[in-house]
Amino acid sequence: MIDPFATFAAWFAEAGASEPNDANAFALATATPEGRPSVRVVLCKAWDARGFVFYSNLDSRKGRELAANPFVHMDFHWKSQRRQVRVDGRAEPVAGEEADAYFASRPRDSQAGAWASLQSQALPDRATFEARLGDVRARFEGQDVPRPPRWSGWRIVPEKIEFWQDRDNRLHERLVFTRSGDGWTTGLLYP
């Protein structure tokens, strides 16, 4: 059986061994219902044969765009490996239990920051955020910090996965997997 995730596992492990920072970082492109694109770098916190998971504030720009239009494109670029993995798919919310488990694993200040940040909204000055963060730290002092109700994750369910390997003279190698029913078809693309 053709499995793009076996190839991804090998490439991801090699990137983890050579990238100086955040081998799990990928560019995430979303769009409004009108088709206006937006791209930012986020961190992949889990992946398996179901897809790639990341977390954020549901009221952030990406959260609002995903609620209105779940179709996305993601791109891992590992410069040290001269590789990219490009994924077209659909973002689906993760289960609350999955989001709770990941949130509990985050550093305490990251947890507090999720409560304090009104992500993607205008911030008058850094002092305002610092004051909100201090209030959250005081609120949860001596207790576990629960996951905020407007913070969760998405799983990008791939429809197409392309493995791009840089080659000399721009004679790149491109292997593409396309979902077909419960499996995958594969082929090559011209450089």
SVG drawing of the C-alpha trace seen along z (x, -y; Angstrom):
<svg xmlns="http://www.w3.org/2000/svg" viewBox="-18 -52 42 54">
<polyline fill="none" stroke="black" stroke-width="0.4" points="0.0,0.0 1.2,-3.5 1.8,-5.6 2.9,-9.2 3.2,-9.3 6.1,-6.8 8.0,-9.2 7.0,-12.1 8.3,-10.3 11.7,-9.8 12.0,-13.4 10.7,-14.8 13.3,-12.8 16.1,-14.0 14.9,-17.6 14.7,-17.3 18.4,-16.2 19.6,-19.1 17.3,-22.1 18.6,-24.6 15.2,-25.6 11.6,-24.3 11.8,-21.6 8.0,-21.3 7.3,-24.8 5.2,-25.2 3.7,-28.0 -0.1,-27.8 -2.2,-29.5 -5.8,-30.3 -8.3,-32.4 -11.5,-34.4 -14.7,-33.3 -14.0,-36.0 -10.7,-34.3 -8.3,-36.8 -5.3,-34.8 -3.3,-35.0 -0.2,-33.0 1.8,-32.7 4.2,-30.2 2.7,-27.8 4.1,-24.7 2.9,-21.2 2.3,-19.6 1.2,-16.2 0.8,-14.2 -0.3,-10.7 -2.1,-9.1 -5.2,-11.3 -3.3,-14.5 -1.3,-17.4 -2.3,-19.2 -1.7,-22.7 -3.2,-24.9 -4.3,-28.5 -6.9,-31.0 -10.3,-30.4 -10.8,-34.1 -7.5,-34.8 -7.5,-35.7 -6.6,-32.1 -9.4,-30.8 -12.0,-33.1 -10.8,-32.2 -10.9,-28.5 -14.4,-28.7 -15.6,-30.4 -13.4,-28.4 -11.7,-25.2 -9.6,-24.7 -5.9,-25.3 -2.4,-24.8 0.6,-24.0 4.3,-24.0 7.2,-22.6 10.4,-24.0 13.6,-22.5 16.4,-24.6 19.2,-22.5 17.7,-19.5 16.8,-21.3 13.3,-19.9 9.7,-20.9 6.5,-19.1 3.5,-20.8 0.0,-19.7 -3.4,-20.7 -6.3,-19.8 -9.2,-20.7 -8.8,-21.8 -11.1,-20.1 -11.4,-20.9 -9.6,-18.4 -11.6,-16.8 -11.8,-18.8 -10.0,-16.0 -7.1,-16.2 -6.9,-20.0 -7.1,-19.6 -4.2,-17.1 -2.0,-19.2 -2.8,-22.4 -1.9,-20.7 1.6,-19.8 2.4,-23.5 4.7,-25.6 2.7,-27.5 3.5,-30.9 2.3,-29.7 -0.9,-28.6 -1.3,-32.0 -0.5,-33.7 -3.4,-31.9 -5.8,-33.4 -4.2,-36.9 -3.9,-37.3 -6.7,-38.6 -4.8,-37.2 -4.9,-39.2 -6.7,-42.1 -5.1,-45.6 -2.9,-46.0 -2.5,-49.6 0.9,-48.9 2.9,-46.0 2.2,-47.1 -1.5,-46.3 -0.7,-42.7 1.8,-42.4 -0.9,-43.6 -3.4,-41.1 -0.8,-38.3 -0.1,-39.4 -3.9,-39.2 -4.1,-35.7 -1.0,-34.5 -2.7,-35.8 -6.0,-34.3 -4.6,-30.8 -1.9,-30.9 -1.5,-27.6 -3.8,-25.7 -3.7,-24.1 -4.4,-26.5 -7.4,-25.1 -7.7,-25.4 -9.5,-28.7 -12.8,-28.1 -11.7,-30.0 -8.4,-28.1 -8.2,-24.7 -6.6,-22.9 -7.2,-21.9 -6.2,-18.8 -5.3,-19.3 -6.7,-16.3 -4.6,-16.0 -6.0,-15.6 -2.7,-16.0 0.9,-15.8 3.9,-16.7 7.5,-15.9 9.9,-18.4 13.6,-17.7 15.9,-20.4 18.3,-19.3 21.2,-21.1 20.3,-23.4 16.7,-23.6 16.1,-20.0 14.0,-19.3 12.4,-16.0 8.6,-16.2 6.7,-13.2 2.9,-13.8 0.4,-11.6 -3.3,-12.2 -6.0,-10.8 -8.2,-8.3 -11.0,-6.8 -9.3,-5.2 -5.9,-5.2 -3.5,-7.2 -2.3,-7.4 1.1,-8.6 3.0,-10.3 5.7,-12.6 5.5,-16.3 7.9,-18.1 10.3,-20.4"/>
</svg>
